[in-house]
C-alpha cells in the first residue's frame, strides 16, 4: 500500500524547472524526516535532498544550487523544486519518510518519472 503520494513529474527541456510534491498523513509527516531519492536506469538509488523535522536540509553535490527541498506543515506535504534541469537529472524520483526513533516508520512514494531532454 502506498503511504506517500507523489506528483509533479514529467518531461521538460534542459534548463527548465519542475516541482515535485509528496503528500503524507499527519501522523507520518509529524513523526518523520523526509527526503527525495532518484534512480536512473542501471544506477543505484541515491539521496537527492533531505529535510529533518527541525528544518535542516542536505543535498547531493550534483544538485546543490539548483534544487530546493521544502515543507508545508499545514498540508503535510514536502516539495522538491528543481531548477536548471540537466539531462543527467533524468530518473525516477521517490519520496521517503523515515523515523530514526520509531524504526518501523519507513515509507516510500510510488515514484514519479522526470525526463529532461537536451
C-alpha positions as CSV (number, residue, x, y, z in Angstrom):
1,X,0.0,0.0,0.0
2,X,1.4,3.4,-1.0
3,X,1.7,5.6,2.1
4,X,3.1,8.7,0.3
5,X,1.5,10.1,-2.9
6,X,3.8,11.8,-5.3
7,X,3.0,14.2,-8.2
8,X,4.7,16.7,-10.5
9,X,6.9,14.6,-12.7
10,X,7.0,15.0,-16.4
11,X,9.0,15.9,-19.5
12,X,11.0,19.1,-19.6
13,X,13.7,20.7,-21.7
14,X,17.2,21.3,-20.4
15,X,17.3,24.5,-18.4
16,X,13.6,24.2,-17.4
17,X,12.0,23.6,-14.0
18,X,9.7,21.2,-12.2
19,X,8.3,21.0,-8.7
20,X,7.6,17.6,-7.2
21,X,5.1,17.1,-4.4
22,X,4.8,14.4,-1.8
23,X,1.7,14.2,0.4
24,X,1.6,12.2,3.7
25,X,-0.7,11.6,6.5
26,X,-0.4,13.9,9.5
27,X,0.9,11.1,11.6
28,X,3.6,10.1,9.2
29,X,4.6,13.7,8.4
30,X,4.8,14.8,12.0
31,X,7.0,11.8,13.2
32,X,9.5,11.5,10.3
33,X,12.2,13.2,8.4
34,X,11.6,13.3,4.7
35,X,13.8,13.1,1.6
36,X,13.8,12.7,-2.2
37,X,15.7,9.9,-3.8
38,X,16.2,9.2,-7.5
39,X,17.2,6.1,-9.5
40,X,18.3,6.2,-13.2
41,X,18.5,3.1,-15.3
42,X,21.4,0.9,-14.3
43,X,22.3,3.1,-11.4
44,X,22.0,2.8,-7.6
45,X,19.2,4.8,-5.9
46,X,20.8,8.0,-4.4
47,X,19.6,10.6,-2.0
48,X,19.0,13.9,-3.7
49,X,17.8,16.0,-0.8
50,X,16.6,15.6,2.7
51,X,14.9,17.7,5.4
52,X,14.6,17.0,9.1
53,X,11.7,17.7,11.4
54,X,13.7,20.7,12.6
55,X,14.1,22.1,9.1
56,X,17.7,21.2,8.5
57,X,18.4,20.3,4.8
58,X,21.1,18.5,2.9
59,X,21.7,17.9,-0.8
60,X,23.7,15.8,-3.1
61,X,26.6,17.7,-4.6
62,X,25.2,17.3,-8.1
63,X,22.1,19.3,-7.3
64,X,23.4,22.0,-4.9
65,X,22.3,25.4,-6.1
66,X,19.7,24.0,-8.4
67,X,17.3,22.0,-6.2
68,X,15.5,23.1,-3.1
69,X,13.6,20.9,-0.6
70,X,10.9,22.4,1.5
71,X,7.9,21.5,3.6
72,X,4.4,22.8,4.1
73,X,3.3,21.6,7.6
74,X,-0.3,22.7,7.2
75,X,-0.6,20.5,4.1
76,X,1.6,17.6,5.3
77,X,3.5,17.9,2.1
78,X,7.2,18.0,1.1
79,X,8.3,19.6,-2.1
80,X,11.3,19.4,-4.4
81,X,11.8,22.5,-6.5
82,X,14.1,21.6,-9.4
83,X,15.6,24.4,-11.5
84,X,18.2,24.5,-14.3
85,X,17.4,20.9,-15.1
86,X,20.0,18.8,-16.9
87,X,19.6,15.6,-19.0
88,X,21.6,13.8,-16.2
89,X,18.8,14.6,-13.8
90,X,16.6,12.1,-15.7
91,X,15.4,9.4,-13.3
92,X,12.5,8.1,-11.3
93,X,12.2,10.2,-8.2
94,X,10.9,8.7,-4.9
95,X,9.7,10.4,-1.8
96,X,10.7,8.8,1.5
97,X,9.6,9.4,5.1
98,X,11.7,7.8,7.9
99,X,11.8,7.9,11.6
100,X,15.2,7.3,13.3
101,X,13.4,6.7,16.7
102,X,10.4,4.6,15.5
103,X,12.1,2.1,13.3
104,X,9.0,0.6,11.6
105,X,8.2,4.0,10.2
106,X,9.8,3.9,6.8
107,X,7.6,4.8,3.9
108,X,8.0,5.3,0.2
109,X,6.1,7.0,-2.6
110,X,5.2,5.3,-5.8
111,X,7.8,7.1,-7.8
112,X,7.4,9.8,-10.5
113,X,9.3,9.9,-13.8
114,X,11.4,13.1,-14.5
115,X,12.8,13.2,-18.1
116,X,15.0,16.1,-19.2
117,X,15.6,16.5,-22.9
118,X,18.5,18.2,-24.5
